Amino acid sequence: MVDDEIVAAWGRIEAALGRVLPAALELLPGPADGAAVEAVEAALQKALPEDFKASLLVHNGTTWGMPSPMPLYQLYGTDDLVGRTREWWDCADPDPELDEPGAWAHHIDEGSLHLRGAVRPVVGGERTVLIGDLNGDVLWYLDLDPAPGGTVGQVVRVDVECAMWDVLAPSWRQLLLDYAAELERDAAGEPTTLDIDARTGPTCDWGVKDRIKGHRPAWLRDVAAREPYA
């Protein structure tokens, strides 16, 4: 399953990295085996988004190390996707007092929760496929059950400790295109939202610098706030 646009996006990323962070190219492995991708879907009993599967057939995640080629320490390949995702699923601890729109609206208004985009701030559960992390603290996942207005397969960045959920892109395809464009701007010396450390690589706050405290995303704008356990 060759997706020419995904192949081209990775080509742009590689070319730009070659100009701004050439050592990171060594941490981009070759393609995954198609059977290994199918095995991931079978193990998780989930259909992976087609663009993400196509991406695995270009680079099977990234190798852990520095400088990282992505704004993460590791983008998971087929060897890690199942185990990491199941660990994330196991973190689920549903609480009807907390896991509902009114409570989320309350916490956003109080400044104790940040949401950007159509994503539910739920830890764990089988609505997601975990695809990468920054030392286990900041995670990226594919959202298979987005909030109203979102898209299936959107890429979400979550920092659970800081109660922050950000939709980085509506799809893995768009994330690669956006990342390629930002790397190209950096290589050309133009303004960019990327912050690249020569030792560690792109910092993990790419795409999340426009947070506004107390700002509700559109899908929660008209929801009546409710203080949980009140």
Residue pairs with C-beta under 8 A, 6 or more apart in sequence:
1 34
1 50
1 53
1 54
1 57
2 54
2 57
3 50
3 51
3 54
3 173
5 173
5 177
6 51
6 54
6 55
6 58
6 173
6 176
7 54
7 58
9 173
9 176
9 177
9 180
10 55
10 58
10 59
10 176
12 180
12 181
12 183
12 184
13 69
13 176
13 179
13 180
13 183
14 25
14 28
16 180
16 183
16 184
16 186
16 187
17 24
17 25
17 69
17 183
18 25
19 187
20 183
20 186
20 187
20 196
21 67
21 69
21 196
21 198
21 201
21 202
23 67
24 67
24 68
24 69
24 201
25 69
26 63
26 65
27 62
27 63
27 64
27 65
27 67
27 68
27 69
28 59
28 62
28 63
28 69
29 59
29 60
29 61
29 62
29 63
29 77
30 59
30 60
31 56
31 57
31 58
31 59
31 60
32 56
32 57
32 60
32 77
32 78
33 78
34 57
36 60
36 78
37 48
37 53
37 56
37 57
37 78
39 78
40 48
40 78
40 81
40 82
41 47
41 48
43 82
44 81
44 82
44 85
44 86
44 129
46 126
46 129
46 144
48 129
48 142
49 142
49 152
49 153
49 171
49 172
51 153
51 171
51 172
51 173
52 131
52 142
52 153
52 172
55 172
55 176
56 77
56 78
60 77
60 78
61 74
61 75
61 76
61 77
61 78
61 79
61 80
61 81
61 132
62 68
62 69
62 70
62 72
62 74
62 75
62 77
62 132
63 74
64 73
64 74
66 73
66 199
66 200
66 201
67 197
67 198
67 199
67 200
67 201
68 74
68 200
68 201
68 202
69 201
70 132
70 179
70 201
70 202
71 134
71 179
71 194
71 201
71 202
71 203
71 204
71 205
71 206
71 207
72 132
72 133
72 134
72 138
72 140
72 204
73 132
73 133
73 134
73 135
74 80
74 132
74 133
75 131
75 132
75 140
76 84
76 130
76 131
76 132
81 129
81 130
81 131
84 130
84 133
85 128
85 129
85 130
87 130
88 124
88 128
88 130
88 139
88 141
89 124
89 125
89 126
89 128
90 124
91 123
91 124
92 122
92 123
92 124
92 125
92 126
93 123
93 124
94 125
97 103
97 228
97 229
98 228
99 120
99 122
100 226
101 220
101 223
102 223
102 224
102 225
102 226
103 226
103 227
103 228
104 113
104 115
104 120
104 121
104 220
104 223
105 216
105 220
105 223
105 224
105 225
105 226
106 225
106 226
106 227
106 228
107 113
107 163
108 114
108 115
108 214
108 215
108 216
108 220
109 214
109 216
109 225
110 214
111 213
111 214
112 163
113 121
113 163
114 162
114 163
114 164
114 165
114 166
114 211
114 213
115 121
115 165
115 166
115 216
115 217
115 220
116 165
116 166
116 167
116 208
116 210
116 211
116 217
117 150
117 154
117 156
117 165
117 166
117 167
117 217
118 146
118 147
118 148
118 149
118 150
118 151
118 154
118 167
118 217
118 218
118 219
119 143
119 146
119 147
119 150
119 154
119 156
119 165
119 166
119 167
119 217
120 127
120 145
120 146
120 147
120 165
121 163
121 165
123 160
127 143
127 144
127 145
128 141
128 142
128 143
128 144
128 156
129 141
129 142
129 144
130 139
130 140
130 141
131 140
131 141
131 142
131 155
132 139
132 140
133 139
133 140
134 204
137 159
137 161
138 157
138 158
138 159
138 204
139 157
139 158
139 159
139 160
140 155
140 156
140 157
140 158
140 168
141 155
141 156
141 158
142 153
142 154
142 155
142 156
142 172
143 150
143 152
143 153
143 154
143 155
143 156
143 167
144 152
144 153
145 152
146 152
146 154
147 217
147 219
148 219
149 218
149 219
150 167
150 170
150 219
151 170
151 171
153 170
153 171
153 172
154 167
154 169
154 170
154 171
155 167
155 168
155 169
155 170
155 171
155 172
155 175
156 165
156 166
156 167
156 168
157 164
157 165
157 166
157 168
157 204
157 207
157 208
158 164
158 165
158 166
164 208
164 211
166 207
166 208
166 211
168 175
168 178
168 206
168 207
168 208
169 175
169 178
169 207
178 207
179 206
182 192
182 193
182 194
182 206
183 194
185 191
185 192
185 194
186 192
186 194
186 196
193 206
193 207
193 209
194 202
194 203
194 206
195 202
195 203
195 205
195 206
196 202
196 203
197 203
216 223
